[in-house]
């Protein structure tokens, strides 16, 4: 009987803990997306928000596929680790994070609130810009692994909102 009570208490406590976590991060806002020449599916990057519209204390940026039919799907382990995942997220201060993506090695992205909304700020062609879209062009190789031909970054300058574009050609 004692074991049954302990198991029930553990279940109840885990549900309460999960409920508190779900309530603490119950909304999200889009940041940017990655599209590819392969098909119309794209990877969406969002920030999770607390009920006070702040960033949570850790891992505020999330990723998922948006399929051609509009459905959402989690990234696979291989996609997260080698292609479209988040390499690291570091809190700089309240509501400001430094983020590195697997797809943009070495390119620092700062997530911060600008004019009331969270944005991803990155240098595009040497100018601090709000990242809107990444486009990856690749071709299939014999073993099925894609070879990236180039990566285009699209955004707008942080201050004046001028359109920006930069092409990265992998070595």
Backbone as CSV, one residue per row, in Angstrom:
resi,resn,N_x,N_y,N_z,CA_x,CA_y,CA_z,C_x,C_y,C_z
1,UNK,0.820,-1.200,0.000,0.000,0.000,0.000,0.867,1.269,0.000
2,UNK,1.954,1.249,0.784,2.847,2.411,0.841,3.471,2.672,-0.537
3,UNK,3.840,1.600,-1.238,4.442,1.749,-2.561,3.450,2.376,-3.528
4,UNK,2.214,1.962,-3.469,1.180,2.520,-4.332,1.001,4.011,-4.075
5,UNK,0.984,4.397,-2.802,0.843,5.815,-2.441,2.039,6.616,-2.948
6,UNK,3.244,6.061,-2.810,4.449,6.751,-3.281,4.400,6.921,-4.792
7,UNK,3.987,5.888,-5.518,3.886,5.967,-6.977,2.864,7.019,-7.387
8,UNK,1.702,7.034,-6.734,0.675,8.034,-7.047,1.171,9.444,-6.770
9,UNK,1.862,9.624,-5.635,2.417,10.946,-5.323,3.452,11.369,-6.372
10,UNK,4.285,10.442,-6.800,5.288,10.757,-7.823,4.618,11.172,-9.119
11,UNK,3.559,10.475,-9.517,2.834,10.826,-10.737,2.207,12.202,-10.612
12,UNK,1.574,12.469,-9.498,0.922,13.768,-9.280,1.958,14.885,-9.290
13,UNK,3.091,14.686,-8.603,4.132,15.710,-8.572,4.728,15.955,-9.955
14,UNK,4.907,14.889,-10.743,5.445,15.092,-12.086,4.460,15.849,-12.962
15,UNK,3.156,15.577,-12.812,2.157,16.314,-13.582,2.122,17.774,-13.177
16,UNK,2.236,18.049,-11.876,2.248,19.433,-11.392,3.487,20.147,-11.913
17,UNK,4.646,19.467,-11.869,5.883,20.075,-12.371,5.772,20.367,-13.853
18,UNK,5.273,19.423,-14.645,5.120,19.622,-16.087,4.152,20.765,-16.360
19,UNK,3.066,20.824,-15.586,2.084,21.890,-15.765,2.711,23.254,-15.487
20,UNK,3.526,23.330,-14.454,4.192,24.595,-14.138,5.150,24.987,-15.248
21,UNK,5.887,23.997,-15.807,6.791,24.287,-16.916,6.001,24.755,-18.126
22,UNK,4.930,24.060,-18.448,4.121,24.424,-19.622,3.542,25.819,-19.452
23,UNK,3.088,26.169,-18.243,2.545,27.499,-18.013,3.621,28.569,-18.076
24,UNK,4.860,28.219,-17.678,5.913,29.231,-17.663,6.352,29.606,-19.082
25,UNK,6.169,28.736,-20.048,6.542,29.009,-21.434,5.385,28.597,-22.326
26,UNK,4.357,29.423,-22.353,3.146,28.991,-23.040,2.951,29.625,-24.410
27,UNK,3.828,30.524,-24.813,3.688,31.120,-26.135,5.057,31.185,-26.804
28,UNK,5.047,31.430,-28.097,6.299,31.596,-28.833,6.086,32.626,-29.933
29,UNK,7.183,33.213,-30.363,7.174,34.182,-31.461,8.191,33.736,-32.506
30,UNK,7.865,33.889,-33.786,8.822,33.503,-34.830,10.008,34.464,-34.896
31,UNK,11.192,33.899,-35.179,12.399,34.697,-35.376,12.776,34.745,-36.864
32,UNK,13.050,33.576,-37.452,13.460,33.474,-38.849,13.271,32.024,-39.274
33,UNK,13.569,31.738,-40.545,13.447,30.362,-41.019,14.551,30.054,-42.019
34,UNK,14.781,28.748,-42.213,15.724,28.268,-43.223,14.929,27.511,-44.266
35,UNK,15.059,27.951,-45.520,14.448,27.198,-46.612,15.560,26.656,-47.498
36,UNK,15.206,25.644,-48.285,16.191,24.950,-49.107,15.690,24.787,-50.529
37,UNK,16.603,24.486,-51.441,16.204,24.264,-52.823,15.635,22.854,-53.027
38,UNK,15.700,22.013,-52.020,15.288,20.611,-52.135,13.775,20.440,-52.263
39,UNK,13.005,21.158,-51.431,11.535,21.093,-51.460,10.987,22.321,-50.732
40,UNK,9.694,22.347,-50.514,9.077,23.529,-49.892,9.016,23.452,-48.371
41,UNK,9.490,22.361,-47.762,9.577,22.283,-46.308,10.621,23.290,-45.826
42,UNK,10.406,23.873,-44.659,11.406,24.780,-44.103,11.515,24.575,-42.600
43,UNK,12.643,25.025,-42.055,12.900,24.919,-40.619,12.609,26.275,-39.998
44,UNK,11.709,26.297,-39.026,11.312,27.529,-38.346,12.064,27.640,-37.016
45,UNK,12.526,28.846,-36.700,13.194,29.146,-35.433,12.325,30.157,-34.697
46,UNK,11.908,29.801,-33.502,11.042,30.643,-32.672,11.691,30.881,-31.316
47,UNK,11.207,31.902,-30.614,11.573,32.074,-29.205,10.379,31.699,-28.347
48,UNK,10.669,30.970,-27.285,9.637,30.655,-26.294,9.521,31.861,-25.360
49,UNK,8.305,32.167,-24.956,8.072,33.308,-24.072,7.373,32.855,-22.807
50,UNK,7.700,33.510,-21.705,7.000,33.248,-20.460,5.671,34.002,-20.483
51,UNK,4.868,33.801,-19.466,3.580,34.501,-19.423,3.749,36.016,-19.285
52,UNK,4.957,36.455,-18.891,5.259,37.892,-18.817,5.884,38.415,-20.114
53,UNK,5.879,37.587,-21.162,6.481,37.923,-22.459,7.978,38.180,-22.375
54,UNK,8.641,37.470,-21.464,10.091,37.492,-21.354,10.639,36.175,-21.892
55,UNK,11.948,36.134,-22.111,12.592,34.883,-22.491,12.784,34.029,-21.239
56,UNK,12.638,32.717,-21.357,12.923,31.854,-20.211,14.416,31.917,-19.875
57,UNK,14.783,31.423,-18.715,16.163,31.514,-18.237,17.149,30.696,-19.060
58,UNK,16.670,29.673,-19.771,17.572,28.868,-20.588,16.868,28.384,-21.855
59,UNK,17.659,28.176,-22.889,17.197,27.620,-24.168,15.903,28.242,-24.701
60,UNK,15.903,29.540,-24.959,14.680,30.172,-25.438,14.353,29.891,-26.909
61,UNK,15.364,29.538,-27.710,15.130,29.345,-29.141,14.809,27.875,-29.419
62,UNK,13.727,27.648,-30.159,13.312,26.299,-30.530,13.248,26.186,-32.053
63,UNK,13.318,24.957,-32.542,13.281,24.714,-33.984,12.300,23.595,-34.299
64,UNK,11.740,23.656,-35.491,10.859,22.590,-35.958,10.665,22.747,-37.463
65,UNK,10.287,21.647,-38.102,9.960,21.673,-39.523,8.544,22.201,-39.721
66,UNK,8.345,22.964,-40.767,7.015,23.282,-41.270,6.950,22.626,-42.642
67,UNK,6.088,21.627,-42.756,6.006,20.836,-43.982,5.158,21.543,-45.034
68,UNK,5.273,21.101,-46.271,4.525,21.704,-47.383,3.034,21.787,-47.103
69,UNK,2.504,20.809,-46.376,1.071,20.789,-46.070,0.718,21.627,-44.836
70,UNK,1.705,22.324,-44.250,1.455,23.195,-43.108,1.645,22.532,-41.754
71,UNK,1.777,21.213,-41.730,1.976,20.522,-40.455,3.372,20.800,-39.912
72,UNK,3.491,20.701,-38.585,4.778,20.882,-37.925,5.321,19.526,-37.501
73,UNK,6.657,19.426,-37.515,7.302,18.168,-37.161,8.638,18.477,-36.486
74,UNK,9.000,17.690,-35.489,10.283,17.858,-34.819,11.426,17.515,-35.761
75,UNK,12.573,18.137,-35.542,13.781,17.766,-36.264,14.276,16.437,-35.718
76,UNK,14.835,15.613,-36.585,15.414,14.349,-36.125,16.727,14.644,-35.392
77,UNK,17.237,13.671,-34.694,18.502,13.822,-33.978,19.623,14.202,-34.947
78,UNK,19.690,13.552,-36.085,20.734,13.856,-37.076,20.565,15.271,-37.614
79,UNK,19.336,15.691,-37.896,19.088,17.057,-38.383,19.492,18.087,-37.338
80,UNK,19.176,17.807,-36.053,19.546,18.739,-34.981,21.062,18.827,-34.822
81,UNK,21.731,17.698,-34.878,23.168,17.650,-34.583,24.049,18.102,-35.749
82,UNK,23.635,17.811,-36.988,24.522,18.046,-38.131,24.017,19.056,-39.159
83,UNK,22.777,19.518,-39.050,22.267,20.373,-40.127,21.590,21.644,-39.616
84,UNK,20.482,21.522,-38.902,19.637,22.683,-38.604,19.452,22.978,-37.121
85,UNK,20.133,22.244,-36.275,19.946,22.412,-34.839,20.646,23.631,-34.283
86,UNK,20.466,23.795,-32.995,21.095,24.893,-32.264,22.325,24.336,-31.574
87,UNK,23.481,24.896,-31.899,24.736,24.430,-31.325,24.857,24.864,-29.869
88,UNK,24.524,26.132,-29.571,24.579,26.608,-28.191,23.708,27.851,-28.025
89,UNK,23.260,28.053,-26.778,22.490,29.238,-26.392,23.051,29.723,-25.061
90,UNK,23.510,30.955,-25.034,24.118,31.502,-23.823,23.397,32.781,-23.415
91,UNK,22.947,32.818,-22.176,22.268,34.016,-21.671,23.299,35.114,-21.436
92,UNK,23.058,36.277,-22.032,23.942,37.424,-21.853,23.426,38.339,-20.747
93,UNK,22.126,38.519,-20.733,21.434,39.309,-19.704,19.954,38.985,-19.829
94,UNK,19.128,39.607,-18.997,17.697,39.329,-19.085,17.212,39.663,-20.495
95,UNK,16.510,38.719,-21.120,15.930,38.881,-22.452,16.962,39.105,-23.561
96,UNK,18.168,38.572,-23.367,19.189,38.677,-24.409,20.062,37.418,-24.372
97,UNK,20.113,36.728,-25.523,20.874,35.487,-25.640,21.785,35.525,-26.848
98,UNK,22.920,34.840,-26.718,23.808,34.602,-27.856,23.549,33.167,-28.303
99,UNK,23.291,32.995,-29.622,22.915,31.696,-30.165,23.829,31.370,-31.346
100,UNK,24.248,30.110,-31.417,24.996,29.613,-32.567,24.225,28.450,-33.166
101,UNK,24.055,28.469,-34.498,23.372,27.394,-35.213,24.384,26.467,-35.862
102,UNK,24.014,25.213,-36.005,24.856,24.251,-36.702,25.030,24.685,-38.161
103,UNK,23.971,25.168,-38.789,24.005,25.542,-40.206,24.851,26.787,-40.481
104,UNK,25.060,27.614,-39.484,25.827,28.860,-39.664,27.018,28.867,-38.720
105,UNK,27.891,27.918,-38.884,29.039,27.762,-37.985,29.801,29.071,-37.830
106,UNK,30.055,29.435,-36.577,30.843,30.619,-36.284,30.104,31.940,-36.430
107,UNK,28.859,31.932,-36.861,28.099,33.172,-37.048,27.251,33.398,-35.794
108,UNK,27.614,34.406,-35.023,26.917,34.715,-33.778,25.579,35.389,-34.059
109,UNK,24.538,34.894,-33.408,23.207,35.489,-33.505,22.832,35.968,-32.113
110,UNK,22.425,37.213,-32.009,21.967,37.750,-30.727,20.448,37.876,-30.781
111,UNK,19.780,37.236,-29.850,18.325,37.326,-29.738,18.025,38.359,-28.664
112,UNK,17.313,39.417,-29.061,16.999,40.510,-28.136,15.686,41.168,-28.539
113,UNK,15.141,41.943,-27.621,13.880,42.636,-27.892,14.179,43.950,-28.604
114,UNK,13.521,44.136,-29.751,13.662,45.360,-30.539,12.256,45.848,-30.873
115,UNK,11.937,47.060,-30.461,10.623,47.647,-30.713,9.477,46.711,-30.296
116,UNK,9.627,46.108,-29.137,8.549,45.312,-28.556,8.482,43.858,-28.975
117,UNK,9.352,43.407,-29.911,9.354,42.008,-30.358,10.772,41.455,-30.315
118,UNK,10.889,40.167,-30.090,12.202,39.545,-30.107,12.641,39.320,-31.543
119,UNK,13.908,39.607,-31.800,14.490,39.483,-33.127,15.848,38.790,-33.024
120,UNK,16.271,38.207,-34.143,17.592,37.593,-34.256,18.493,38.575,-34.990
121,UNK,19.522,39.064,-34.328,20.428,40.058,-34.892,21.741,39.374,-35.243
122,UNK,22.185,39.573,-36.492,23.405,38.950,-36.995,24.066,39.930,-37.963
123,UNK,25.367,39.795,-38.148,26.035,40.621,-39.152,25.799,40.004,-40.519
124,UNK,25.203,40.785,-41.417,25.003,40.383,-42.803,25.773,41.376,-43.654
125,UNK,26.739,40.872,-44.408,27.601,41.708,-45.242,28.218,42.855,-44.442
126,UNK,28.634,42.535,-43.208,29.332,43.501,-42.366,28.458,44.484,-41.617
127,UNK,27.134,44.383,-41.767,26.231,45.323,-41.089,25.320,44.564,-40.119
128,UNK,25.169,45.122,-38.934,24.286,44.511,-37.952,22.851,44.540,-38.491
129,UNK,22.250,43.347,-38.622,20.961,43.226,-39.297,20.039,42.277,-38.554
130,UNK,18.752,42.453,-38.789,17.748,41.534,-38.257,17.575,40.419,-39.277
131,UNK,17.877,39.198,-38.850,17.806,38.040,-39.735,16.357,37.661,-39.981
132,UNK,15.993,37.519,-41.255,14.637,37.129,-41.626,14.584,35.729,-42.220
133,UNK,15.591,35.398,-43.045,15.554,34.124,-43.763,16.961,33.684,-44.112
134,UNK,17.147,32.359,-44.118,18.373,31.741,-44.610,17.951,30.801,-45.733
135,UNK,18.676,30.831,-46.843,18.390,29.934,-47.960,19.626,29.077,-48.199
136,UNK,19.436,27.761,-48.220,20.539,26.835,-48.432,20.340,26.106,-49.755
137,UNK,21.317,26.269,-50.664,21.299,25.550,-51.940,22.292,24.400,-51.837
138,UNK,21.827,23.204,-52.172,22.685,22.029,-52.083,22.379,21.087,-53.241
139,UNK,23.252,20.114,-53.424,22.991,19.069,-54.407,23.266,17.733,-53.746
140,UNK,22.532,16.720,-54.200,22.690,15.371,-53.659,23.954,14.746,-54.219
141,UNK,24.652,14.018,-53.374,25.833,13.277,-53.805,25.480,11.797,-53.903
142,UNK,26.418,11.005,-54.319,26.186,9.587,-54.535,25.655,8.861,-53.302
143,UNK,26.177,9.146,-52.154,25.772,8.450,-50.934,24.512,9.049,-50.311
144,UNK,23.885,10.007,-50.955,22.673,10.613,-50.430,22.916,11.803,-49.527
145,UNK,24.163,12.043,-49.138,24.475,13.192,-48.296,24.565,14.437,-49.171
146,UNK,23.905,15.510,-48.775,23.944,16.716,-49.612,25.272,17.460,-49.492
147,UNK,25.650,18.132,-50.563,26.803,19.033,-50.559,26.245,20.444,-50.657
148,UNK,26.562,21.270,-49.672,26.084,22.647,-49.660,26.860,23.452,-50.688
149,UNK,26.130,24.078,-51.622,26.742,24.917,-52.649,26.939,26.343,-52.142
150,UNK,25.893,26.879,-51.509,25.990,28.207,-50.911,24.865,28.407,-49.902
151,UNK,25.048,29.424,-49.060,24.045,29.815,-48.071,23.830,31.309,-48.236
152,UNK,22.588,31.716,-48.411,22.250,33.134,-48.495,21.569,33.567,-47.197
153,UNK,22.015,34.699,-46.656,21.376,35.307,-45.488,20.586,36.523,-45.966
154,UNK,19.356,36.652,-45.499,18.500,37.785,-45.850,18.028,38.460,-44.565
155,UNK,18.019,39.789,-44.582,17.535,40.522,-43.428,17.420,41.997,-43.737
156,UNK,17.311,42.762,-42.676,17.213,44.219,-42.781,18.133,44.828,-41.738
157,UNK,18.787,45.954,-42.105,19.691,46.594,-41.153,18.935,46.943,-39.879
158,UNK,19.629,46.826,-38.781,18.999,47.015,-37.476,18.443,48.427,-37.306
159,UNK,19.136,49.423,-37.774,18.685,50.793,-37.578,17.644,51.269,-38.576
160,UNK,18.005,51.310,-39.826,17.151,51.912,-40.854,16.247,50.927,-41.574
161,UNK,16.509,49.636,-41.449,15.665,48.635,-42.094,15.938,48.428,-43.575
162,UNK,17.154,48.784,-44.024,17.504,48.555,-45.422,17.656,47.061,-45.685
163,UNK,17.217,46.576,-46.846,17.376,45.140,-47.164,18.853,44.760,-47.249
164,UNK,19.162,43.575,-46.714,20.545,43.077,-46.723,20.553,41.639,-47.236
165,UNK,21.654,41.286,-47.902,21.834,39.917,-48.388,23.329,39.626,-48.424
166,UNK,23.666,38.409,-48.012,25.049,37.966,-48.081,25.076,36.503,-48.514
167,UNK,25.969,36.171,-49.430,26.146,34.785,-49.865,27.413,34.231,-49.220
168,UNK,27.245,33.066,-48.607,28.366,32.349,-48.003,28.617,31.102,-48.844
169,UNK,29.847,30.956,-49.321,30.205,29.767,-50.091,31.133,28.922,-49.222
170,UNK,30.679,27.731,-48.822,31.500,26.875,-47.962,32.801,26.469,-48.650
171,UNK,33.822,26.291,-47.859,35.137,25.895,-48.390,35.211,24.404,-48.554
